[in-house]
Amino acid sequence: YPNPVKDNIIISSELAVAEIKVFDAMGKLVLDLRELNTGEIKINTSAFKNGIYSIQLVSDKKIITAKFTRVD
């Protein structure tokens, strides 16, 4: 949350998230974070161009994929 995103997106997860990957609309990897924990993770999106992004949360139990929109 929030969605659409302006400067930051906050990801809240009860899973032990090992990795977060963000892809642009063309499928290009634009962010890869590793060794994260449970709880809230704040990602600064101010350097991202406006558009639709796919975010992938990878844990030892599952992979969750969602979309968000970056706007000014």
ABEGO torsion letter per residue (X at the ends): OBOBBAABBBBBBABBBABBBBBBAAGBBABBBBGBBBEBBBBBAAABBBEBBBBBBBBAABBBBBBBBBBX
